[in-house]
Amino acid sequence: MYTTNAIESLNSTYRKLNQQRSVFPSDTALLKTLYLATFEATKRWTTTICNWG
């Protein structure tokens, strides 16, 4: 798996988040939302790769 795939996946998650809610009341709210989105996205990165080895 290439690093760019993980980066593009994270960017896609951020774009979806931005489309759902484009206005945040403060910078802290934005940072918290990005942190939670990143935390949820990293759960998908722990899957094993088939036939790796």
PDB file of N, CA, C, O and CB in Angstrom:
ATOM      1  N   MET A   1       0.857  -1.175   0.000  1.00  0.00           N
ATOM      2  CA  MET A   1       0.000   0.000   0.000  1.00  0.00           C
ATOM      3  C   MET A   1       0.899   1.233   0.000  1.00  0.00           C
ATOM      4  O   MET A   1       1.835   1.334   0.793  1.00  0.00           O
ATOM      5  CB  MET A   1      -0.973   0.001   1.232  1.00  0.00           C
ATOM      6  N   TYR A   2       0.613   2.131  -0.868  1.00  0.00           N
ATOM      7  CA  TYR A   2       1.405   3.345  -0.965  1.00  0.00           C
ATOM      8  C   TYR A   2       0.946   4.374   0.060  1.00  0.00           C
ATOM      9  O   TYR A   2      -0.218   4.390   0.462  1.00  0.00           O
ATOM     10  CB  TYR A   2       1.320   3.926  -2.375  1.00  0.00           C
ATOM     11  N   THR A   3       1.861   5.219   0.473  1.00  0.00           N
ATOM     12  CA  THR A   3       1.549   6.263   1.429  1.00  0.00           C
ATOM     13  C   THR A   3       0.534   7.240   0.864  1.00  0.00           C
ATOM     14  O   THR A   3      -0.309   7.756   1.597  1.00  0.00           O
ATOM     15  CB  THR A   3       2.809   6.996   1.839  1.00  0.00           C
ATOM     16  N   THR A   4       0.607   7.495  -0.425  1.00  0.00           N
ATOM     17  CA  THR A   4      -0.316   8.460  -1.026  1.00  0.00           C
ATOM     18  C   THR A   4      -1.758   7.986  -0.925  1.00  0.00           C
ATOM     19  O   THR A   4      -2.668   8.811  -0.847  1.00  0.00           O
ATOM     20  CB  THR A   4       0.050   8.706  -2.489  1.00  0.00           C
ATOM     21  N   ASN A   5      -1.991   6.671  -0.925  1.00  0.00           N
ATOM     22  CA  ASN A   5      -3.348   6.161  -0.775  1.00  0.00           C
ATOM     23  C   ASN A   5      -3.918   6.526   0.589  1.00  0.00           C
ATOM     24  O   ASN A   5      -5.082   6.913   0.694  1.00  0.00           O
ATOM     25  CB  ASN A   5      -3.374   4.644  -0.969  1.00  0.00           C
ATOM     26  N   ALA A   6      -3.110   6.407   1.626  1.00  0.00           N
ATOM     27  CA  ALA A   6      -3.566   6.755   2.975  1.00  0.00           C
ATOM     28  C   ALA A   6      -3.828   8.253   3.083  1.00  0.00           C
ATOM     29  O   ALA A   6      -4.791   8.675   3.724  1.00  0.00           O
ATOM     30  CB  ALA A   6      -2.528   6.320   4.027  1.00  0.00           C
ATOM     31  N   ILE A   7      -2.981   9.047   2.463  1.00  0.00           N
ATOM     32  CA  ILE A   7      -3.151  10.497   2.504  1.00  0.00           C
ATOM     33  C   ILE A   7      -4.410  10.900   1.746  1.00  0.00           C
ATOM     34  O   ILE A   7      -5.181  11.736   2.217  1.00  0.00           O
ATOM     35  CB  ILE A   7      -1.917  11.209   1.912  1.00  0.00           C
ATOM     36  N   GLU A   8      -4.619  10.306   0.572  1.00  0.00           N
ATOM     37  CA  GLU A   8      -5.817  10.614  -0.205  1.00  0.00           C
ATOM     38  C   GLU A   8      -7.083  10.166   0.519  1.00  0.00           C
ATOM     39  O   GLU A   8      -8.117  10.828   0.434  1.00  0.00           O
ATOM     40  CB  GLU A   8      -5.741   9.954  -1.579  1.00  0.00           C
ATOM     41  N   SER A   9      -7.003   9.055   1.221  1.00  0.00           N
ATOM     42  CA  SER A   9      -8.149   8.581   1.999  1.00  0.00           C
ATOM     43  C   SER A   9      -8.475   9.562   3.119  1.00  0.00           C
ATOM     44  O   SER A   9      -9.642   9.860   3.369  1.00  0.00           O
ATOM     45  CB  SER A   9      -7.870   7.181   2.581  1.00  0.00           C
ATOM     46  N   LEU A  10      -7.454  10.055   3.785  1.00  0.00           N
ATOM     47  CA  LEU A  10      -7.664  11.031   4.858  1.00  0.00           C
ATOM     48  C   LEU A  10      -8.209  12.341   4.295  1.00  0.00           C
ATOM     49  O   LEU A  10      -9.100  12.947   4.891  1.00  0.00           O
ATOM     50  CB  LEU A  10      -6.349  11.286   5.623  1.00  0.00           C
ATOM     51  N   ASN A  11      -7.683  12.782   3.158  1.00  0.00           N
ATOM     52  CA  ASN A  11      -8.202  13.996   2.522  1.00  0.00           C
ATOM     53  C   ASN A  11      -9.663  13.828   2.119  1.00  0.00           C
ATOM     54  O   ASN A  11     -10.454  14.762   2.242  1.00  0.00           O
ATOM     55  CB  ASN A  11      -7.359  14.357   1.295  1.00  0.00           C
ATOM     56  N   SER A  12     -10.017  12.649   1.642  1.00  0.00           N
ATOM     57  CA  SER A  12     -11.403  12.369   1.282  1.00  0.00           C
ATOM     58  C   SER A  12     -12.310  12.457   2.508  1.00  0.00           C
ATOM     59  O   SER A  12     -13.419  12.987   2.434  1.00  0.00           O
ATOM     60  CB  SER A  12     -11.519  10.982   0.634  1.00  0.00           C
ATOM     61  N   THR A  13     -11.836  11.942   3.619  1.00  0.00           N
ATOM     62  CA  THR A  13     -12.601  12.022   4.869  1.00  0.00           C
ATOM     63  C   THR A  13     -12.803  13.469   5.282  1.00  0.00           C
ATOM     64  O   THR A  13     -13.891  13.848   5.714  1.00  0.00           O
ATOM     65  CB  THR A  13     -11.892  11.247   5.991  1.00  0.00           C
ATOM     66  N   TYR A  14     -11.769  14.270   5.154  1.00  0.00           N
ATOM     67  CA  TYR A  14     -11.877  15.696   5.496  1.00  0.00           C
ATOM     68  C   TYR A  14     -12.834  16.433   4.559  1.00  0.00           C
ATOM     69  O   TYR A  14     -13.595  17.295   5.000  1.00  0.00           O
ATOM     70  CB  TYR A  14     -10.495  16.359   5.449  1.00  0.00           C
ATOM     71  N   ARG A  15     -12.797  16.092   3.259  1.00  0.00           N
ATOM     72  CA  ARG A  15     -13.713  16.728   2.309  1.00  0.00           C
ATOM     73  C   ARG A  15     -15.170  16.400   2.628  1.00  0.00           C
ATOM     74  O   ARG A  15     -16.034  17.275   2.580  1.00  0.00           O
ATOM     75  CB  ARG A  15     -13.382  16.291   0.883  1.00  0.00           C
ATOM     76  N   LYS A  16     -15.437  15.135   2.953  1.00  0.00           N
ATOM     77  CA  LYS A  16     -16.794  14.744   3.322  1.00  0.00           C
ATOM     78  C   LYS A  16     -17.249  15.492   4.565  1.00  0.00           C
ATOM     79  O   LYS A  16     -18.397  15.929   4.642  1.00  0.00           O
ATOM     80  CB  LYS A  16     -16.874  13.231   3.555  1.00  0.00           C
ATOM     81  N   LEU A  17     -16.368  15.641   5.525  1.00  0.00           N
ATOM     82  CA  LEU A  17     -16.675  16.365   6.752  1.00  0.00           C
ATOM     83  C   LEU A  17     -16.975  17.830   6.449  1.00  0.00           C
ATOM     84  O   LEU A  17     -17.899  18.412   7.018  1.00  0.00           O
ATOM     85  CB  LEU A  17     -15.511  16.254   7.748  1.00  0.00           C
ATOM     86  N   ASN A  18     -16.199  18.416   5.559  1.00  0.00           N
ATOM     87  CA  ASN A  18     -16.374  19.818   5.202  1.00  0.00           C
ATOM     88  C   ASN A  18     -17.674  20.045   4.438  1.00  0.00           C
ATOM     89  O   ASN A  18     -18.299  21.094   4.589  1.00  0.00           O
ATOM     90  CB  ASN A  18     -15.193  20.299   4.372  1.00  0.00           C
ATOM     91  N   GLN A  19     -18.089  19.081   3.623  1.00  0.00           N
ATOM     92  CA  GLN A  19     -19.346  19.213   2.888  1.00  0.00           C
ATOM     93  C   GLN A  19     -20.541  19.146   3.827  1.00  0.00           C
ATOM     94  O   GLN A  19     -21.541  19.831   3.613  1.00  0.00           O
ATOM     95  CB  GLN A  19     -19.456  18.124   1.822  1.00  0.00           C
ATOM     96  N   GLN A  20     -20.440  18.328   4.860  1.00  0.00           N
ATOM     97  CA  GLN A  20     -21.541  18.182   5.805  1.00  0.00           C
ATOM     98  C   GLN A  20     -21.717  19.422   6.671  1.00  0.00           C
ATOM     99  O   GLN A  20     -22.836  19.826   6.986  1.00  0.00           O
ATOM    100  CB  GLN A  20     -21.315  16.971   6.684  1.00  0.00           C
ATOM    101  N   ARG A  21     -20.593  20.016   7.047  1.00  0.00           N
ATOM    102  CA  ARG A  21     -20.644  21.168   7.947  1.00  0.00           C
ATOM    103  C   ARG A  21     -19.562  22.149   7.528  1.00  0.00           C
ATOM    104  O   ARG A  21     -18.381  21.932   7.800  1.00  0.00           O
ATOM    105  CB  ARG A  21     -20.463  20.738   9.441  1.00  0.00           C
ATOM    106  N   SER A  22     -19.953  23.203   6.882  1.00  0.00           N
ATOM    107  CA  SER A  22     -18.957  24.125   6.324  1.00  0.00           C
ATOM    108  C   SER A  22     -18.633  25.295   7.257  1.00  0.00           C
ATOM    109  O   SER A  22     -17.664  26.015   7.015  1.00  0.00           O
ATOM    110  CB  SER A  22     -19.450  24.662   4.998  1.00  0.00           C
ATOM    111  N   VAL A  23     -19.423  25.502   8.321  1.00  0.00           N
ATOM    112  CA  VAL A  23     -19.175  26.612   9.243  1.00  0.00           C
ATOM    113  C   VAL A  23     -18.969  26.049  10.644  1.00  0.00           C
ATOM    114  O   VAL A  23     -19.786  25.275  11.142  1.00  0.00           O
ATOM    115  CB  VAL A  23     -20.355  27.639   9.224  1.00  0.00           C
ATOM    116  N   PHE A  24     -17.879  26.446  11.263  1.00  0.00           N
ATOM    117  CA  PHE A  24     -17.578  26.022  12.623  1.00  0.00           C
ATOM    118  C   PHE A  24     -17.580  27.244  13.528  1.00  0.00           C
ATOM    119  O   PHE A  24     -17.110  28.307  13.120  1.00  0.00           O
ATOM    120  CB  PHE A  24     -16.213  25.281  12.693  1.00  0.00           C
ATOM    121  N   PRO A  25     -18.099  27.121  14.746  1.00  0.00           N
ATOM    122  CA  PRO A  25     -18.200  28.283  15.627  1.00  0.00           C
ATOM    123  C   PRO A  25     -16.847  28.844  16.084  1.00  0.00           C
ATOM    124  O   PRO A  25     -16.729  30.036  16.367  1.00  0.00           O
ATOM    125  CB  PRO A  25     -19.011  27.919  16.830  1.00  0.00           C
ATOM    126  N   SER A  26     -15.837  27.984  16.153  1.00  0.00           N
ATOM    127  CA  SER A  26     -14.521  28.459  16.576  1.00  0.00           C
ATOM    128  C   SER A  26     -13.437  27.561  15.985  1.00  0.00           C
ATOM    129  O   SER A  26     -13.722  26.497  15.435  1.00  0.00           O
ATOM    130  CB  SER A  26     -14.417  28.494  18.125  1.00  0.00           C
ATOM    131  N   ASP A  27     -12.206  28.005  16.107  1.00  0.00           N
ATOM    132  CA  ASP A  27     -11.082  27.199  15.638  1.00  0.00           C
ATOM    133  C   ASP A  27     -10.946  25.923  16.463  1.00  0.00           C
ATOM    134  O   ASP A  27     -10.563  24.877  15.940  1.00  0.00           O
ATOM    135  CB  ASP A  27      -9.781  28.007  15.698  1.00  0.00           C
ATOM    136  N   THR A  28     -11.258  26.012  17.741  1.00  0.00           N
ATOM    137  CA  THR A  28     -11.172  24.846  18.611  1.00  0.00           C
ATOM    138  C   THR A  28     -12.173  23.773  18.177  1.00  0.00           C
ATOM    139  O   THR A  28     -11.858  22.583  18.197  1.00  0.00           O
ATOM    140  CB  THR A  28     -11.420  25.250  20.074  1.00  0.00           C
ATOM    141  N   ALA A  29     -13.365  24.191  17.790  1.00  0.00           N
ATOM    142  CA  ALA A  29     -14.372  23.236  17.313  1.00  0.00           C
ATOM    143  C   ALA A  29     -13.897  22.542  16.043  1.00  0.00           C
ATOM    144  O   ALA A  29     -14.103  21.340  15.874  1.00  0.00           O
ATOM    145  CB  ALA A  29     -15.715  23.946  17.057  1.00  0.00           C
ATOM    146  N   LEU A  30     -13.266  23.292  15.157  1.00  0.00           N
ATOM    147  CA  LEU A  30     -12.729  22.713  13.927  1.00  0.00           C
ATOM    148  C   LEU A  30     -11.635  21.702  14.239  1.00  0.00           C
ATOM    149  O   LEU A  30     -11.626  20.608  13.675  1.00  0.00           O
ATOM    150  CB  LEU A  30     -12.187  23.812  13.007  1.00  0.00           C
ATOM    151  N   LEU A  31     -10.714  22.052  15.130  1.00  0.00           N
ATOM    152  CA  LEU A  31      -9.623  21.144  15.483  1.00  0.00           C
ATOM    153  C   LEU A  31     -10.142  19.868  16.140  1.00  0.00           C
ATOM    154  O   LEU A  31      -9.640  18.779  15.862  1.00  0.00           O
ATOM    155  CB  LEU A  31      -8.638  21.842  16.415  1.00  0.00           C
ATOM    156  N   LYS A  32     -11.137  19.995  17.003  1.00  0.00           N
ATOM    157  CA  LYS A  32     -11.717  18.817  17.647  1.00  0.00           C
ATOM    158  C   LYS A  32     -12.382  17.911  16.620  1.00  0.00           C
ATOM    159  O   LYS A  32     -12.258  16.688  16.690  1.00  0.00           O
ATOM    160  CB  LYS A  32     -12.731  19.233  18.719  1.00  0.00           C
ATOM    161  N   THR A  33     -13.083  18.509  15.675  1.00  0.00           N
ATOM    162  CA  THR A  33     -13.762  17.735  14.642  1.00  0.00           C
ATOM    163  C   THR A  33     -12.754  17.019  13.749  1.00  0.00           C
ATOM    164  O   THR A  33     -12.948  15.853  13.406  1.00  0.00           O
ATOM    165  CB  THR A  33     -14.664  18.642  13.800  1.00  0.00           C
ATOM    166  N   LEU A  34     -11.681  17.710  13.371  1.00  0.00           N
ATOM    167  CA  LEU A  34     -10.643  17.079  12.556  1.00  0.00           C
ATOM    168  C   LEU A  34      -9.942  15.962  13.316  1.00  0.00           C
ATOM    169  O   LEU A  34      -9.621  14.923  12.739  1.00  0.00           O
ATOM    170  CB  LEU A  34      -9.621  18.117  12.100  1.00  0.00           C
ATOM    171  N   TYR A  35      -9.704  16.170  14.611  1.00  0.00           N
ATOM    172  CA  TYR A  35      -9.080  15.134  15.432  1.00  0.00           C
ATOM    173  C   TYR A  35      -9.955  13.882  15.465  1.00  0.00           C
ATOM    174  O   TYR A  35      -9.460  12.770  15.280  1.00  0.00           O
ATOM    175  CB  TYR A  35      -8.832  15.653  16.864  1.00  0.00           C
ATOM    176  N   LEU A  36     -11.247  14.064  15.700  1.00  0.00           N
ATOM    177  CA  LEU A  36     -12.145  12.913  15.765  1.00  0.00           C
ATOM    178  C   LEU A  36     -12.257  12.213  14.415  1.00  0.00           C
ATOM    179  O   LEU A  36     -12.320  10.985  14.362  1.00  0.00           O
ATOM    180  CB  LEU A  36     -13.527  13.349  16.240  1.00  0.00           C
ATOM    181  N   ALA A  37     -12.281  12.974  13.330  1.00  0.00           N
ATOM    182  CA  ALA A  37     -12.336  12.373  11.996  1.00  0.00           C
ATOM    183  C   ALA A  37     -11.058  11.583  11.707  1.00  0.00           C
ATOM    184  O   ALA A  37     -11.112  10.505  11.114  1.00  0.00           O
ATOM    185  CB  ALA A  37     -12.545  13.462  10.923  1.00  0.00           C
ATOM    186  N   THR A  38      -9.918  12.116  12.122  1.00  0.00           N
ATOM    187  CA  THR A  38      -8.651  11.414  11.939  1.00  0.00           C
ATOM    188  C   THR A  38      -8.624  10.145  12.772  1.00  0.00           C
ATOM    189  O   THR A  38      -8.157   9.106  12.307  1.00  0.00           O
ATOM    190  CB  THR A  38      -7.470  12.319  12.309  1.00  0.00           C
ATOM    191  N   PHE A  39      -9.120  10.222  13.995  1.00  0.00           N
ATOM    192  CA  PHE A  39      -9.157   9.065  14.880  1.00  0.00           C
ATOM    193  C   PHE A  39     -10.022   7.961  14.273  1.00  0.00           C
ATOM    194  O   PHE A  39      -9.647   6.790  14.324  1.00  0.00           O
ATOM    195  CB  PHE A  39      -9.689   9.465  16.271  1.00  0.00           C
ATOM    196  N   GLU A  40     -11.167   8.314  13.704  1.00  0.00           N
ATOM    197  CA  GLU A  40     -12.049   7.329  13.076  1.00  0.00           C
ATOM    198  C   GLU A  40     -11.419   6.762  11.806  1.00  0.00           C
ATOM    199  O   GLU A  40     -11.591   5.580  11.510  1.00  0.00           O
ATOM    200  CB  GLU A  40     -13.414   7.959  12.753  1.00  0.00           C
ATOM    201  N   ALA A  41     -10.701   7.578  11.060  1.00  0.00           N
ATOM    202  CA  ALA A  41     -10.078   7.121   9.821  1.00  0.00           C
ATOM    203  C   ALA A  41      -8.940   6.142  10.105  1.00  0.00           C
ATOM    204  O   ALA A  41      -8.726   5.207   9.333  1.00  0.00           O
ATOM    205  CB  ALA A  41      -9.557   8.316   9.016  1.00  0.00           C
ATOM    206  N   THR A  42      -8.218   6.344  11.189  1.00  0.00           N
ATOM    207  CA  THR A  42      -7.095   5.454  11.497  1.00  0.00           C
ATOM    208  C   THR A  42      -7.562   4.070  11.919  1.00  0.00           C
ATOM    209  O   THR A  42      -6.781   3.120  11.860  1.00  0.00           O
ATOM    210  CB  THR A  42      -6.235   6.058  12.591  1.00  0.00           C
ATOM    211  N   LYS A  43      -8.794   3.931  12.337  1.00  0.00           N
ATOM    212  CA  LYS A  43      -9.314   2.600  12.675  1.00  0.00           C
ATOM    213  C   LYS A  43      -9.362   1.716  11.435  1.00  0.00           C
ATOM    214  O   LYS A  43      -9.195   0.500  11.534  1.00  0.00           O
ATOM    215  CB  LYS A  43     -10.718   2.708  13.306  1.00  0.00           C
ATOM    216  N   ARG A  44      -9.587   2.311  10.276  1.00  0.00           N
ATOM    217  CA  ARG A  44      -9.649   1.541   9.031  1.00  0.00           C
ATOM    218  C   ARG A  44      -8.265   1.142   8.537  1.00  0.00           C
ATOM    219  O   ARG A  44      -8.160   0.253   7.692  1.00  0.00           O
ATOM    220  CB  ARG A  44     -10.363   2.341   7.956  1.00  0.00           C
ATOM    221  N   TRP A  45      -7.208   1.761   9.032  1.00  0.00           N
ATOM    222  CA  TRP A  45      -5.857   1.469   8.559  1.00  0.00           C
ATOM    223  C   TRP A  45      -5.267   0.221   9.192  1.00  0.00           C
ATOM    224  O   TRP A  45      -4.193  -0.217   8.781  1.00  0.00           O
ATOM    225  CB  TRP A  45      -4.956   2.639   8.830  1.00  0.00           C
ATOM    226  N   THR A  46      -5.924  -0.359  10.164  1.00  0.00           N
ATOM    227  CA  THR A  46      -5.352  -1.494  10.878  1.00  0.00           C
ATOM    228  C   THR A  46      -5.741  -2.833  10.258  1.00  0.00           C
ATOM    229  O   THR A  46      -5.416  -3.879  10.819  1.00  0.00           O
ATOM    230  CB  THR A  46      -5.784  -1.460  12.323  1.00  0.00           C
ATOM    231  N   THR A  47      -6.419  -2.830   9.133  1.00  0.00           N
ATOM    232  CA  THR A  47      -6.797  -4.082   8.504  1.00  0.00           C
ATOM    233  C   THR A  47      -5.574  -4.749   7.893  1.00  0.00           C
ATOM    234  O   THR A  47      -4.629  -4.077   7.480  1.00  0.00           O
ATOM    235  CB  THR A  47      -7.875  -3.850   7.438  1.00  0.00           C
ATOM    236  N   THR A  48      -5.601  -6.075   7.841  1.00  0.00           N
ATOM    237  CA  THR A  48      -4.488  -6.807   7.279  1.00  0.00           C
ATOM    238  C   THR A  48      -4.602  -6.833   5.762  1.00  0.00           C
ATOM    239  O   THR A  48      -5.696  -6.725   5.208  1.00  0.00           O
ATOM    240  CB  THR A  48      -4.434  -8.230   7.845  1.00  0.00           C
ATOM    241  N   ILE A  49      -3.485  -6.975   5.110  1.00  0.00           N
ATOM    242  CA  ILE A  49      -3.434  -7.025   3.651  1.00  0.00           C
ATOM    243  C   ILE A  49      -3.386  -8.496   3.232  1.00  0.00           C
ATOM    244  O   ILE A  49      -2.548  -9.255   3.718  1.00  0.00           O
ATOM    245  CB  ILE A  49      -2.192  -6.229   3.092  1.00  0.00           C
ATOM    246  N   CYS A  50      -4.271  -8.888   2.345  1.00  0.00           N
ATOM    247  CA  CYS A  50      -4.341 -10.272   1.900  1.00  0.00           C
ATOM    248  C   CYS A  50      -3.098 -10.646   1.102  1.00  0.00           C
ATOM    249  O   CYS A  50      -2.580  -9.850   0.319  1.00  0.00           O
ATOM    250  CB  CYS A  50      -5.599 -10.500   1.062  1.00  0.00           C
ATOM    251  N   ASN A  51      -2.635 -11.865   1.314  1.00  0.00           N
ATOM    252  CA  ASN A  51      -1.470 -12.425   0.596  1.00  0.00           C
ATOM    253  C   ASN A  51      -0.222 -11.574   0.744  1.00  0.00           C
ATOM    254  O   ASN A  51       0.570 -11.473  -0.193  1.00  0.00           O
ATOM    255  CB  ASN A  51      -1.792 -12.579  -0.877  1.00  0.00           C
ATOM    256  N   TRP A  52      -0.036 -10.970   1.889  1.00  0.00           N
ATOM    257  CA  TRP A  52       1.159 -10.163   2.128  1.00  0.00           C
ATOM    258  C   TRP A  52       2.190 -11.054   2.800  1.00  0.00           C
ATOM    259  O   TRP A  52       1.928 -11.598   3.873  1.00  0.00           O
ATOM    260  CB  TRP A  52       0.841  -8.899   3.005  1.00  0.00           C
ATOM    261  N   GLY A  53       3.312 -11.206   2.210  1.00  0.00           N
ATOM    262  CA  GLY A  53       4.305 -12.003   2.916  1.00  0.00           C
ATOM    263  C   GLY A  53       5.097 -12.802   1.980  1.00  0.00           C
ATOM    264  O   GLY A  53       5.988 -13.541   2.400  1.00  0.00           O
TER     265      GLY A  53
END
